[in-house]
Amino acid sequence: MRCVLSCLSIVAFFWAGPSTHAIEATLIIQNATIVTMDAEKRILRDGFLAVQDDKIVAIGGAEFVSQYTAPKVIDAQDNIVMPGMISLHNHTPMVAFRGMGEYAVENILFDVMFPLEKELLNRNLIYVSARHAAMELALGGVTLVTDMYYHEDEVARGTKEVGIRGVLGQSIIGFPVVDAPEPFGGLAYAESFIQQYKDDPLIVPAVAPHAPYTVSPEKLREARALSEKYGVPLIMHMAEFPNEKELIQERFNSMEEEETIVQYLDRVGVLGPNLLAAHVIYANEADIQILKERGVGIAHNPKSNTKYNMGLAPAWKMYREGLGIGLGTDGPMSSNQLDIFNVMPFTARIARLRYDDATAFTPLELVELATIGGARALDMEDRIGSLEVGKFADMIILDLSAPNMQPNYDVYATIAHSAYPSNVLTTIVNGVLVVEDRQLVNVDVAAHQAEWDAVTARVAEFRKTLPVEPQH
């Protein structure tokens, strides 16, 4: 009897064949070269990835193809599928001012940026410009941007319309600005912004005290307390200028004689694991150890740092010491280009010159900085930065058929040193297509262009009044 039952079972198996009940997903990508950036840095040839709503639910080889079905299936045609780029530092609405201050300007911050902002900033410019920047970021493969500016709720609105993720910091500064008529009024604005966006699927609200030379130690502590109250990131510029200590002393008389900027901020009580520090050019070995011990994330902006001759940050040293460090561009006036592809090779070149070491930042390490490294700096590595089951489905597809992407002997070298933003075929954020076949999915481009033209026409008129801007 046992033999008969066993034989019947075998016959039933072959009669039915493999399970016909495929798992329903919302999106499938197959026939891909998947660069996972997981702990093992796996590269999956003929790879398969399935998404259910906003999360990755399966990743592996072609054996998965028969196990899943979805209404949207992308044949990657052996192209690269990788985590989306993470841009750790920006002031996206300043894209309206891009290309200004490019000549012999002694102090671009005071001679160009502050006059522009004082005269021209309003909610509409910030909203339209943030959307414009988010369009460029999405087309260039950036799936998350970290921003700090004014009226950050308008930045959130523009960013969400495009569909990318944002860690958006409401600026706090010690003089009246467009969204705060009283000095440090950004603190109250930040709390309102946090309450508005604290449960948003794409936006992480943050508190952004501008810098230690524009925010008093008392207000820095209040900013930290606010970030801790709501469990949100704290973002600020740090150790960016060679004369930063003199500026702090002149305005607040709050530094001790032998202190560095990092040591001062540690004593004030600002440093901590939820802090993302932008630039950190002037940091010695003791400072780096303090930053490591406090769990501070670092946004490295080498193009911005060098454009205005601010200095060469010790990014290679920070990376080797194990700090959470990733890449940023800074605002569109000091970086011009907003993509991270251009930042990766520049990062290596600057580090190799500074440390006289041609091995600084291998291609794999550069791709790490652009993806999972940025996630670590934000303490978000459990959610984004690599392609793994359970993480948010933030990814891009790169065109390997383009001439500049061939030959492709080493996929990391191709990404880090050969790729252009124009090689991005597809951008997916939170499981949703944001760019498909190099076209934005969620934006009426013609309608946006009309709004954008109105914004830039007003900027062009004001530009004529700036004595530092040449009139051709």
HUCOR-V747454 format. One line per field, one symbol per residue. ss: DSSP state (~ for helix, > for strand, _ for the rest). psi: psi as a letter, one per 20 degrees, with the letter a starting at -180 (. if undefined). A space follows every 10 residues. Layout:
BEGIN
ss->???
psi->???
END
This chain:
BEGIN
ss->_~~~~~~~~~ ~~~~~~____ __>>>_>>>> >>>>>_____ __>>>>>>>> >>__>>>>>> _~~~~~~>>> __>>>____> >>>_>>>>>> _~~~~~~___ _______~~~ ~~~~~~~~~~ __~~~~~~~~ ~~~~~~~~~_ _>>>>>>>>_ _~~~~~~~~~ ~~__>>>>>> >>____>__> _____~~~~~ ~~~~~~~___ __>>>>>>>_ >_____~~~~ ~~~~~~~~~~ ___>>>>>__ ___~~~~~~~ ~~________ ~~~~~~~~__ ____>>>>>_ ____~~~~~~ ~~~~__>>>> _~~~~~~___ ____~~~~~~ ____>>>___ __________ ~~~~~~~~~~ ~~~~~_____ __~~~~~~~~ ~~~~~~~___ __________ _>__>>>>__ __~~~_____ ~~~~~~~~__ ~~~>>>>>>_ _>>>>>__>> ____~~~~~~ ~~~~~~~~~~ ~~~_______ __
psi->ggggggghgg ghghgharpj nqpprhpppr lqnoohkahi lqpoqlqqpq podjqpiqpb aiiigiiqqq hoppoiljrp prqqqooipr mhijhhjpiq kibnpgnhgh hgggggghhh prgggggghg ggghgggghj jpipppqpar lihhggghgh hgjrqpoopp qpqkrpahjn iqpjiighgg gggghhjhjp hhpoqrpmpg riiipqhghg hhgghghhgi lrqppqqplh qhkhghgggh hiljqqgjqr gghghghhkh qrijpoppfl gnpahhghhg hghikpqpop mhgghhgklh roqlhggggh ijqopaqrha rihihfpiri ghhghhgggg hhggjloiip nrgghghghi ehghgghjkj iihriroqpi rqmorqppoi iqhijqqmho hghgghihqr hiiogppppk jpphppljpp hipnhggghg gghhghhggh ghhiiohipq o.
END
